[in-house]
Amino acid sequence: MTISESRRFVLHRALRDQFGASVADTLMEHLPPAGWGDVARQSDIESLRVNLKNEINVLVTEKLNTQLRWVIGLFSAQFIALLAIALR
């Protein structure tokens, strides 16, 4: 349930009357600005971290495999060229 600005104002006024302005301001600062639906839970953040880590691992692995294939191909070509020169 989201809370409207008018309800926030009524709550702040009641808190201020009951506990004083300083305490009321502190309590109101701890409320989310647009409702609890916009607040991320620890499990949401952990899930996002795991997904992002997996995506990065896949991309890095693909790039390293591509680079390794190129290096092996270049070394093979150089080895064959040197072998051909040596066997002349």
C-alpha positions as CSV (number, residue, x, y, z in Angstrom):
1,M,0.0,0.0,0.0
2,T,1.4,3.4,-1.0
3,I,1.0,6.3,1.2
4,S,-0.2,9.6,-0.2
5,E,1.5,12.9,0.5
6,S,-1.5,14.1,2.5
7,R,-1.3,11.0,4.7
8,R,2.4,11.5,5.1
9,F,1.8,15.1,6.3
10,V,-0.9,14.0,8.8
11,L,1.5,11.3,10.1
12,H,4.3,13.9,10.4
13,R,2.1,16.3,12.2
14,A,0.9,13.6,14.7
15,L,4.5,12.5,15.3
16,R,5.6,16.1,15.8
17,D,2.8,16.7,18.3
18,Q,3.6,13.4,20.2
19,F,7.4,13.3,20.1
20,G,8.7,16.7,18.9
21,A,9.9,18.0,15.6
22,S,13.4,16.4,15.8
23,V,12.1,12.9,16.4
24,A,9.3,13.3,13.9
25,D,11.7,14.4,11.2
26,T,14.0,11.5,11.9
27,L,11.2,9.0,11.7
28,M,9.8,10.5,8.5
29,E,13.3,10.3,6.9
30,H,13.3,6.6,7.4
31,L,10.1,6.1,5.4
32,P,10.6,5.3,1.7
33,P,9.7,8.2,-0.6
34,A,7.3,6.3,-2.9
35,G,6.2,3.2,-0.9
36,W,7.7,-0.1,-0.1
37,G,7.3,-1.4,-3.6
38,D,10.3,0.7,-4.7
39,V,12.6,-0.6,-2.0
40,A,15.0,-3.4,-2.9
41,R,15.3,-6.3,-0.4
42,Q,18.6,-8.0,0.4
43,S,17.5,-11.0,-1.6
44,D,16.8,-8.9,-4.6
45,I,20.3,-7.4,-4.5
46,E,21.9,-10.8,-4.0
47,S,19.9,-12.3,-6.9
48,L,21.0,-9.4,-9.1
49,R,24.6,-9.8,-8.0
50,V,24.6,-13.6,-8.8
51,N,23.0,-13.0,-12.3
52,L,25.4,-10.2,-13.1
53,K,28.4,-12.3,-12.0
54,N,27.2,-15.2,-14.2
55,E,26.7,-13.0,-17.2
56,I,30.2,-11.5,-16.8
57,N,31.8,-14.9,-16.4
58,V,30.1,-16.2,-19.6
59,L,31.2,-13.1,-21.6
60,V,34.8,-13.2,-20.3
61,T,35.0,-17.0,-21.0
62,E,33.8,-16.5,-24.6
63,K,36.3,-13.7,-25.2
64,L,39.2,-15.7,-23.7
65,N,38.3,-18.8,-25.7
66,T,38.3,-16.7,-28.9
67,Q,41.6,-15.1,-28.1
68,L,43.1,-18.5,-27.2
69,R,42.0,-19.9,-30.6
70,W,43.7,-17.0,-32.4
71,V,46.9,-17.5,-30.4
72,I,47.0,-21.2,-31.0
73,G,46.4,-20.6,-34.7
74,L,49.2,-18.0,-35.0
75,F,51.7,-20.2,-33.1
76,S,50.8,-23.2,-35.3
77,A,51.3,-21.1,-38.4
78,Q,54.7,-19.9,-37.2
79,F,55.7,-23.4,-36.1
80,I,54.9,-24.8,-39.5
81,A,56.7,-21.9,-41.3
82,L,59.8,-22.5,-39.1
83,L,59.7,-26.2,-39.7
84,A,59.4,-25.7,-43.4
85,I,62.5,-23.4,-43.3
86,A,64.4,-25.9,-41.2
87,L,63.7,-28.8,-43.5
88,R,64.7,-27.1,-46.7
